[in-house]
Amino acid sequence: MPAELSPIDTAKFAAARRAVDLVQDGMKLGLGTGSTAAWMVRCLAERVREEGLRVQGVPTSTRTADLARALGIQVVTLDEAKWLDLTIDGADEFDADFNLIKGGGAALLQEKIVATASDRMVVIADAAKEVAHLGAFPLPVEVIPFGWQSTKMLIEETLEGMDVLGREVTLRLSGDAPLLTDEKNYILDLHLKRIGEPRQLGVALNQIAGVVENGLFIDICDTVVVGHGDGRVSLRDLQSGQAEEGSIDMDRARNIFADLGD
């Protein structure tokens, strides 16, 4: 491992470590997917090892499930857990109202199911993910493979009536083949540049035959934890309007990687 973490990894760790402080013994947790969520799983595993914290985790992807099991976190299915106390996940973008774009890791369907089956959703992100308007990050839409090109045409037609700046739609690839989600579906990425009415767009997309789910998370996130490259971290709660500022001991991040042999 390098002697010093990069600023972006420092920010991700800071956000993840602060969010894991919200976990209480006996909780059922949604475990997100992505690079920042991977930090969260590592920080959670540290608490499980060092404090004897008892938790059950419902992963939002096979990648997260494999990591959680490897680190000693008890993994259960959502059907087994039935309902969750807290989900901690990353985001590709978030705005002032805590509306999100998610799905850069192609796990948006399970992520949305898990998040909406939770009492509370906490998003962890570096400061660069905060935007004035959603849309600079391509919006992922999960579609079934059957007739996907027709679905793509219907999406493009729908976008003509939406408040967006771009309307390019591309199929996400893995090498030369379509990328497959955990549910064996495809991902269409919508290059919109700016989304004027996220709620309206999300509803319209999900009415199209062939669309399984879209990456707009509206009225789902309750709290955002933002990390910075110098170890500072802020926690913002939407309902209370409160904001907390603090900092994280970065030696803990180095210890986590040392323990993992990374």
SVG drawing of the C-alpha trace seen along z (x, -y; Angstrom):
<svg xmlns="http://www.w3.org/2000/svg" viewBox="-46 -25 51 41">
<polyline fill="none" stroke="black" stroke-width="0.4" points="0.0,0.0 1.3,-3.5 2.5,-5.5 -0.3,-8.0 -3.8,-7.7 -4.7,-9.8 -7.1,-12.8 -10.0,-11.0 -9.4,-7.8 -9.0,-9.9 -12.4,-11.6 -14.1,-8.2 -12.7,-6.7 -13.7,-9.8 -17.3,-9.6 -17.5,-5.8 -15.9,-5.9 -18.3,-8.6 -21.3,-6.8 -20.4,-3.5 -20.5,-5.4 -24.3,-5.5 -24.5,-1.7 -25.8,-0.2 -25.5,3.3 -28.2,5.6 -29.0,3.6 -30.0,5.0 -28.1,3.1 -28.2,2.5 -24.7,2.6 -24.1,0.5 -22.0,1.1 -19.1,-0.9 -15.7,-2.2 -17.0,-4.3 -19.3,-1.6 -16.3,0.8 -14.6,-1.5 -17.8,-1.4 -17.8,2.4 -14.2,2.5 -14.9,-0.1 -17.9,1.9 -15.9,5.1 -13.3,3.3 -16.1,2.5 -17.3,6.1 -13.8,7.4 -12.8,4.9 -16.0,4.2 -17.9,7.5 -20.6,5.5 -23.5,7.8 -25.1,6.9 -26.7,8.5 -25.9,7.1 -28.0,7.3 -25.6,6.6 -26.8,4.8 -24.5,6.8 -22.5,9.9 -19.3,7.8 -20.4,6.4 -21.6,9.8 -18.3,11.4 -16.4,8.6 -18.6,8.6 -18.3,12.4 -14.5,12.3 -14.3,9.7 -16.5,11.6 -19.8,9.7 -22.9,11.8 -24.7,11.7 -28.4,12.4 -30.9,11.9 -33.5,9.2 -36.2,11.8 -34.6,13.2 -34.1,9.7 -37.6,8.5 -36.9,4.9 -33.7,2.9 -32.8,0.3 -30.3,-1.5 -28.8,-1.4 -25.4,-3.0 -24.5,-3.5 -22.6,-5.8 -23.9,-8.0 -22.7,-9.2 -24.4,-12.6 -26.5,-14.3 -28.2,-17.7 -29.4,-20.0 -32.6,-18.1 -30.7,-14.8 -32.0,-13.6 -29.5,-11.1 -28.1,-9.5 -26.9,-6.0 -26.0,-3.0 -22.5,-3.7 -21.6,-0.3 -24.6,1.3 -26.3,2.3 -29.1,-0.3 -32.0,2.1 -30.9,4.0 -29.7,0.7 -33.1,-0.9 -34.9,2.1 -32.7,2.3 -32.8,-1.5 -36.6,-1.6 -36.8,1.3 -35.0,-0.6 -36.0,-3.0 -33.1,-5.3 -30.8,-5.7 -27.4,-7.3 -25.3,-8.3 -21.6,-8.5 -19.7,-10.6 -16.7,-12.7 -17.4,-16.5 -17.1,-16.3 -20.4,-14.3 -22.4,-17.3 -24.0,-19.2 -26.4,-22.1 -28.4,-20.0 -28.4,-16.3 -27.4,-15.1 -23.7,-15.6 -23.2,-12.0 -25.0,-9.7 -28.3,-8.4 -28.3,-4.6 -31.5,-2.8 -31.8,1.0 -33.7,2.7 -34.5,6.3 -32.4,7.7 -35.5,8.7 -36.3,5.8 -33.8,3.5 -33.3,1.5 -37.1,0.8 -36.9,-0.2 -34.0,-2.5 -36.1,-4.2 -39.0,-4.7 -36.6,-6.3 -35.3,-8.6 -38.8,-9.6 -39.7,-10.2 -36.7,-12.4 -38.0,-14.8 -40.6,-16.0 -38.3,-16.2 -36.4,-19.2 -32.9,-17.9 -30.0,-19.4 -28.8,-16.2 -30.6,-13.1 -27.9,-10.6 -28.6,-7.1 -25.9,-4.4 -25.7,-0.7 -23.2,0.0 -20.6,2.5 -18.2,4.9 -15.6,5.4 -17.4,5.9 -20.5,7.4 -23.4,5.7 -22.7,5.4 -25.0,7.7 -26.3,6.7 -26.7,9.2 -30.2,9.8 -28.8,10.4 -30.3,7.2 -28.7,4.5 -27.9,0.9 -28.7,-2.1 -26.8,-5.3 -28.7,-8.5 -26.3,-11.4 -28.6,-14.3 -26.0,-16.9 -28.7,-18.5 -32.0,-17.2 -34.5,-20.0 -37.3,-17.8 -35.8,-14.6 -39.1,-13.4 -41.0,-13.8 -38.3,-12.0 -38.1,-9.1 -41.8,-8.5 -41.8,-8.8 -39.0,-6.3 -40.5,-3.7 -43.7,-3.7 -41.8,-2.5 -42.2,1.2 -38.9,2.9 -37.5,0.6 -36.9,2.4 -35.7,-0.6 -33.9,-3.9 -31.0,-5.4 -32.9,-8.5 -33.4,-8.1 -36.0,-10.6 -37.2,-11.1 -35.2,-8.1 -32.0,-9.5 -32.3,-10.9 -28.7,-11.8 -25.6,-12.6 -22.1,-12.2 -19.5,-14.1 -15.8,-13.4 -12.9,-15.7 -9.4,-15.1 -7.9,-16.4 -9.9,-14.0 -12.7,-16.5 -16.2,-15.2 -19.7,-16.7 -23.0,-15.0 -26.2,-16.6 -29.7,-15.5 -32.5,-16.4 -35.4,-16.2 -33.8,-18.1 -31.7,-20.4 -28.8,-19.9 -25.2,-19.7 -22.3,-18.4 -18.6,-19.0 -15.7,-16.9 -12.6,-15.0 -11.4,-11.4 -8.2,-9.9 -6.5,-8.7 -4.2,-6.2 -7.3,-4.0 -7.5,-3.9 -3.9,-2.7 -4.5,-0.1 -7.5,1.2 -5.5,1.7 -2.6,3.2 -4.9,5.8 -6.3,6.7 -2.9,7.0 -3.8,4.5"/>
</svg>
